[in-house]
Amino acid sequence: MRPALAAWLVLSLLGGTGAEGMCGKPPEPPTRSVPAPQLSPEERLSPHMPESLRCDACHAIAFQIEEQLRKAEGKMGKKALKESDYIEVLERTCSQDWDSYGVLELDGEKRLSGPGLSRQQSLSVMVSGGPWPNRLSKMCHSYVGEQGEAQIYGAHRRGPAALLQLLCHGDKGPCAGRKDGGPEPPKALQNEL
């Protein structure tokens, strides 16, 4: 075994293969540049969620509501929560810090990113913080106010799809008429068709 190892070492040194890699400077890793998404004035400054991101925001909110209600029920042995309990869970959910959400650009399109949102890219820059947590909190409180705690909890009890339908995909929901939950084409293009 030793003669074979010695022969390989001598041949590799004489042949030059691997000698530069061992004795010289290590090779530089390839570099990639990924720019941060360029946000419009509305996306940077408005207190409201931009129209193009409302469907993604709704999915994030439905995910968080579903998760928090499921956890609360788990503590009760999967039993239905009392009204006071689910009202408290919904208030706490909407008032959470939402800091794990932000905006990134995928294939030239701005998308909201974070827990419960499926469109992620391994090499992208997410802009988080800033106005996004406050916008998500406001939207969450708005959904609870519009739909009511009992209706939201009832949809949760029927399953995640029912909650998504109630909040996001109903007639007036931000994802209404969209198959993939993604942004609709601009309204000017819709009118031209």
Buried (B, 14 or more C-beta within 10 A) or exposed (E): EEEEEEEEEEEEEEEEEEEEEEEEEEEEEEEEEEEEBEBEEEBEEEEEBBEBBBBBBBBBBBBBBBBBBEEBBEEEEEEEBEEEBBBBBBBEBBEBEBEBBBBBBBEEEBBBBBEBBEBEBEEBEBBBEBBBBEBBBBBBBBBBEEBEBEEBBBBBBEEBEEBBBBBBBEEEBBBEEBEEBBBBEEEEEEEEE
